[in-house]
Amino acid sequence: MELLNKSTLARFGVCIIFAVVLGVLLAPFTPLGLTAGAAEQQDLQAIPSYVNPLTGEIEDAGQNPELGQGMSENLILRTPATLLTDSEGSIFITFRIGLVEESQDLIIQLLDDQGNPSRSIPYSIVEDFPDDNTRDIRIMVPDADPTLRISLVSIPMGREVVCFATFAPEGEIVAVPIADEVELDDTAIVIQEADDEIRGVAEEDRGQVLTFLAIAGGTLVAIALIAIFVATRKKKARNE
């Protein structure tokens, strides 16, 4: 007697289709999808500064405002950043840094209201872009308007470099802090939408849905196989 005849295979196929459909319908309501599905996203722009925006001081050992601002802009890129607030109220900022191959020992610190480092912030790597020598990183911050002190060791320079980053809503005009002795014709940055996009809620949603589909589908397939096995044993017992 065949354990899997055409009728059994047909029932098995129906179970698989049912698992997929059920996974699609239930994915938005599952715990796995809550963080991404309920998250609120806002497009930001990272504002690099060689000068501490809160104190007006240069903390880098080079003390060269003209070269330092350019270095800061090569490190903290003005590509779109993402502010993400999850269902529990936790706030995350994702932004892009450069000079990945030429630097090491990246440290990100949160500044207090007086412009002093209050604590270090761990970061996670969202995605690497080796062709562009850049990387997207994500940090968890206490509020949506943090001021960051960013330091790293520049391999070509052989020393630590220090700069700062703030964030502003996309489309807002922001004046970049500069040292008192530096004269620039225009220090304003008009924040505009760029072609590149940092990975945000949409791709996280897809990942959560696919994860749930795999779990739901696997569970229902296992249940279907057990049901088929039981039915086959009962049929075999009747025939005997």
C-alpha positions in Angstrom: 0.0 0.0 0.0 1.3 3.4 -0.9 1.7 5.7 2.1 1.4 8.8 0.0 -1.2 8.4 -2.7 -2.6 11.2 -4.9 -5.3 12.1 -2.4 -2.8 12.4 0.4 -0.4 14.5 -1.7 -3.3 16.8 -2.6 -4.2 17.3 1.0 -0.5 18.0 1.8 -0.4 20.6 -0.9 -3.6 22.3 0.5 -1.9 22.4 3.9 1.1 24.2 2.6 -1.0 26.8 0.7 -3.0 27.3 3.9 0.1 27.8 5.9 1.4 30.5 3.6 -1.9 32.3 3.4 -2.4 32.2 7.2 1.2 33.5 7.7 0.5 36.5 5.4 -2.8 37.3 7.2 -1.4 37.0 10.7 2.1 38.5 10.2 1.1 42.1 11.0 -0.4 41.0 14.4 2.4 38.8 15.6 4.9 39.7 18.3 7.7 39.3 15.8 6.2 42.1 13.7 5.4 44.5 16.4 8.7 46.4 16.6 9.0 47.1 12.9 5.3 47.3 12.2 4.5 49.8 15.0 7.7 51.8 14.5 7.5 55.5 13.5 10.1 56.7 11.1 11.3 60.2 10.3 13.9 61.2 7.7 16.8 63.2 9.1 20.1 64.6 8.0 23.4 64.2 9.9 25.2 67.6 10.4 28.9 67.1 10.8 30.9 69.7 12.8 34.6 70.0 13.7 33.6 72.3 16.5 31.7 71.2 19.6 28.2 72.7 18.8 27.5 73.3 22.5 30.8 74.8 23.7 32.2 76.3 20.4 35.5 74.6 21.2 37.7 72.4 19.0 38.6 69.2 20.8 40.7 67.6 18.0 44.5 67.7 18.5 45.0 69.1 15.0 43.3 72.4 15.9 42.9 73.1 12.1 39.3 74.4 11.5 39.7 74.6 7.7 40.9 71.0 7.2 39.0 69.7 10.2 35.6 70.6 8.9 36.4 68.8 5.6 37.6 65.8 7.6 34.4 65.8 9.6 32.2 65.8 6.5 34.2 62.9 5.1 33.6 61.0 8.2 29.9 61.9 9.0 28.2 61.8 5.6 25.2 64.0 4.7 23.3 61.1 3.2 19.7 60.6 4.6 19.6 59.4 8.2 16.7 57.6 9.8 15.0 58.3 13.2 13.1 55.2 14.4 10.8 55.0 17.4 9.6 51.5 18.2 6.5 50.3 19.9 8.1 50.6 23.4 9.2 54.2 22.8 12.9 53.4 22.3 14.6 55.8 19.8 17.2 54.7 17.2 19.1 56.7 14.7 20.8 55.2 11.7 23.4 57.2 9.8 26.2 56.7 7.4 30.0 57.1 8.1 32.9 57.2 5.7 36.6 56.5 5.9 35.9 53.0 7.1 39.1 51.4 5.7 41.3 54.3 6.9 40.0 54.3 10.5 39.6 52.1 13.6 38.4 52.2 17.2 35.3 54.3 16.6 33.8 55.7 19.8 30.5 57.5 20.0 29.6 59.6 23.1 26.5 61.4 24.0 27.0 65.0 25.1 25.1 66.6 28.0 23.6 70.1 28.0 27.0 71.6 28.9 28.7 69.9 26.0 30.5 67.3 28.0 30.5 63.6 27.3 28.0 61.9 29.5 28.3 58.3 28.3 29.5 56.1 25.5 26.9 54.8 23.1 27.3 51.3 21.6 26.5 51.0 17.9 25.5 48.2 15.6 26.5 47.9 11.9 23.4 48.0 9.7 25.2 47.5 6.3 28.6 47.9 4.8 29.3 49.5 1.4 32.9 48.4 0.5 32.8 50.0 -2.9 32.1 53.4 -1.3 34.2 52.8 1.8 31.2 53.7 3.9 29.0 52.0 6.5 25.5 52.5 8.0 25.5 52.3 11.8 22.6 52.4 14.3 22.6 53.8 17.8 20.0 54.0 20.5 19.6 57.5 21.9 17.5 59.0 24.8 15.8 61.6 22.7 15.3 62.6 19.1 17.8 65.6 19.2 21.1 64.2 20.5 24.5 65.8 20.1 27.3 63.3 19.5 31.0 63.4 20.1 32.7 61.0 17.6 36.3 59.9 17.9 38.4 57.4 16.0 41.9 56.6 15.2 42.9 57.7 11.7 45.3 55.1 10.3 47.0 57.5 7.8 47.4 60.3 10.4 48.4 57.9 13.2 46.4 59.6 15.8 42.9 60.1 17.2 40.6 62.6 15.5 37.5 64.2 17.1 34.4 65.7 15.5 30.7 66.1 16.3 27.3 65.3 14.9 23.9 66.6 15.3 20.7 65.8 13.4 17.9 67.9 11.8 14.7 67.1 10.0 15.0 66.7 6.2 14.5 70.0 4.4 15.5 72.2 7.3 18.2 74.9 6.9 20.9 74.4 9.5 23.9 76.6 10.4 27.1 74.5 11.0 29.1 75.7 14.0 32.5 77.1 13.1 35.4 78.4 15.1 35.5 82.1 15.8 38.6 82.7 13.8 37.3 81.1 10.7 35.5 83.1 8.1 33.3 81.3 5.6 31.0 82.9 3.0 28.1 80.5 3.7 27.9 78.1 6.6 24.3 77.1 6.0 23.4 73.6 4.8 20.1 73.2 2.9 19.0 69.6 3.7 17.6 68.0 0.6 16.5 64.5 -0.2 19.4 62.4 -1.6 19.3 59.5 -4.1 20.8 57.0 -1.6 18.5 55.8 1.2 19.5 54.2 4.4 17.7 50.9 5.2 14.7 51.6 7.4 11.4 50.3 8.4 10.4 48.8 5.1 13.1 46.2 4.9 12.8 45.4 8.6 9.1 44.7 8.0 10.0 42.4 5.2 12.4 40.5 7.4 9.9 40.2 10.2 7.2 38.9 7.8 9.5 36.4 6.2 10.6 35.2 9.7 7.0 34.7 10.7 6.1 33.0 7.5 8.9 30.5 8.0 7.8 29.7 11.5 4.1 29.5 10.7 4.7 27.5 7.6 7.0 25.1 9.2 4.6 24.6 12.2 1.6 23.9 9.9 3.6 21.6 7.6 4.7 19.6 10.7 1.0 19.4 11.9 0.0 18.3 8.4 2.6 15.6 8.3 1.5 14.3 11.7 -2.1 14.2 10.6 -1.2 12.3 7.4 0.8 9.8 9.4 -2.0 9.2 11.9 -4.6 8.9 9.1 -2.3 6.4 7.2 -1.9 4.3 10.3 -5.6 4.2 11.0 -6.3 3.2 7.4 -3.7 0.5 7.5 -5.1 -0.9 10.8 -8.6 -1.1 9.2 -7.3 -2.9 6.2 -5.6 -5.5 8.5 
